[in-house]
Amino acid sequence: MTWWAIDVRTPPEGRDKLGAWLVVRTGQAVEERDDGTLVTFAPDERAADELIVEIGQAAGGLAPETSRRRIEPVDWSIRWRDGLGSRSFGRLTVAPSWAPAPDDSGGPIVVLDPETAFGSGEHGSTRVALSLLERLVRPGAFVLDLGSGSGILAIAAVKLGAARAIGIENDPEANVVAARNASRNGVEDAVELLDGDAGDLAPLLGPADLVLSNILRSANTALLPAIASALDAGGTAIFSGMEVAEAPLFLPALESAGFTVLEERTDTGWWGVAARRK
């Protein structure tokens, strides 16, 4: 569908009344720009012309100035990619699959397309997790990634030297995306992706050297017993997906579950913590 935008310029004294009328008439929100112009939309050219006539009638003697313009169709499934580029996390680089990967990073590169799954490296919570992962993963480690989404953390762990990583995700479609990303990075033999509940599966898959949990605080809290059970003695867990204001709420639960805080990180209002099992 090709939409048409209608710009309406009217004296200030009648702007609020006309804007309210447009909302009722179109059933849509009306944009008011800094210069006072009201912007509404119509699904095609004919509807735009008809609406312009009605606007003139509804405005009474205010004589608004109106114009229409065609809105070019946008494929939003790929438009979100615009402006996204490579990001570095210590020695690790995450590069989008649709852009040239840097050839001078000097370290491991994860080439990623999140498609419909969470985890592009652009969200603060994922960046926190990647920063902690880059510092704490050890060569030859066995890693569990709970709520693995696009597979970014599990793939990054292997690229950084982990021997293998298992991602657990309750969205089978996300695992399809993650499998494509693992293959894209040449780590499909070292990254396994499971459908299911992380609380049920994680204890059965351990002992792990490192557990990653980039989820909501409520989920992280509920998973603490399962994560403690899944970790090897002295193993490390990285928790993210929480806002800075949630840190005082999560830290007591973390300590009660038998963890000692190693390091905390923040990024654009998001907070993460690495902790070792006592």
NORHULIN-V458253 format. One record per residue. N is the residue number from 1. NEAR is the number of other ideal C-beta (glycine too) atoms within 12 Angstrom. Layout:
BEGIN
N:NEAR / N:NEAR
END
This chain:
BEGIN
1:14 / 2:18 / 3:23 / 4:29 / 5:29 / 6:39 / 7:30 / 8:40 / 9:24 / 10:30 / 11:19 / 12:17 / 13:14 / 14:24 / 15:24 / 16:18 / 17:22 / 18:36 / 19:30 / 20:18 / 21:27 / 22:35 / 23:19 / 24:16 / 25:26 / 26:30 / 27:12 / 28:20 / 29:15 / 30:29 / 31:21 / 32:23 / 33:16 / 34:7 / 35:15 / 36:22 / 37:24 / 38:41 / 39:29 / 40:41 / 41:30 / 42:33 / 43:21 / 44:17 / 45:20 / 46:14 / 47:22 / 48:29 / 49:18 / 50:21 / 51:33 / 52:29 / 53:19 / 54:24 / 55:36 / 56:22 / 57:18 / 58:28 / 59:27 / 60:16 / 61:12 / 62:24 / 63:17 / 64:35 / 65:21 / 66:33 / 67:20 / 68:27 / 69:19 / 70:18 / 71:21 / 72:12 / 73:11 / 74:13 / 75:10 / 76:10 / 77:11 / 78:16 / 79:13 / 80:18 / 81:20 / 82:13 / 83:10 / 84:22 / 85:19 / 86:27 / 87:31 / 88:23 / 89:34 / 90:23 / 91:22 / 92:37 / 93:31 / 94:47 / 95:33 / 96:32 / 97:28 / 98:22 / 99:20 / 100:14 / 101:22 / 102:21 / 103:10 / 104:11 / 105:22 / 106:12 / 107:21 / 108:31 / 109:33 / 110:47 / 111:34 / 112:45 / 113:33 / 114:37 / 115:30 / 116:22 / 117:31 / 118:31 / 119:41 / 120:36 / 121:43 / 122:26 / 123:28 / 124:26 / 125:42 / 126:42 / 127:35 / 128:38 / 129:51 / 130:46 / 131:37 / 132:42 / 133:49 / 134:36 / 135:23 / 136:35 / 137:42 / 138:22 / 139:16 / 140:17 / 141:31 / 142:33 / 143:51 / 144:47 / 145:54 / 146:48 / 147:46 / 148:49 / 149:42 / 150:46 / 151:54 / 152:54 / 153:59 / 154:52 / 155:50 / 156:53 / 157:47 / 158:38 / 159:39 / 160:39 / 161:27 / 162:34 / 163:23 / 164:29 / 165:44 / 166:42 / 167:49 / 168:46 / 169:37 / 170:24 / 171:27 / 172:18 / 173:20 / 174:31 / 175:32 / 176:21 / 177:32 / 178:45 / 179:30 / 180:27 / 181:42 / 182:38 / 183:22 / 184:29 / 185:36 / 186:17 / 187:36 / 188:22 / 189:14 / 190:29 / 191:40 / 192:30 / 193:39 / 194:31 / 195:22 / 196:22 / 197:20 / 198:38 / 199:28 / 200:20 / 201:31 / 202:37 / 203:24 / 204:19 / 205:30 / 206:27 / 207:23 / 208:42 / 209:33 / 210:50 / 211:56 / 212:56 / 213:52 / 214:48 / 215:37 / 216:23 / 217:31 / 218:16 / 219:24 / 220:41 / 221:27 / 222:23 / 223:38 / 224:36 / 225:24 / 226:30 / 227:45 / 228:34 / 229:28 / 230:37 / 231:38 / 232:24 / 233:16 / 234:20 / 235:35 / 236:39 / 237:50 / 238:50 / 239:46 / 240:48 / 241:36 / 242:37 / 243:23 / 244:23 / 245:13 / 246:27 / 247:26 / 248:17 / 249:19 / 250:37 / 251:25 / 252:15 / 253:28 / 254:37 / 255:19 / 256:15 / 257:28 / 258:21 / 259:33 / 260:20 / 261:27 / 262:24 / 263:24 / 264:25 / 265:33 / 266:23 / 267:27 / 268:16 / 269:17 / 270:32 / 271:36 / 272:47 / 273:41 / 274:33 / 275:37 / 276:28 / 277:31 / 278:19
END
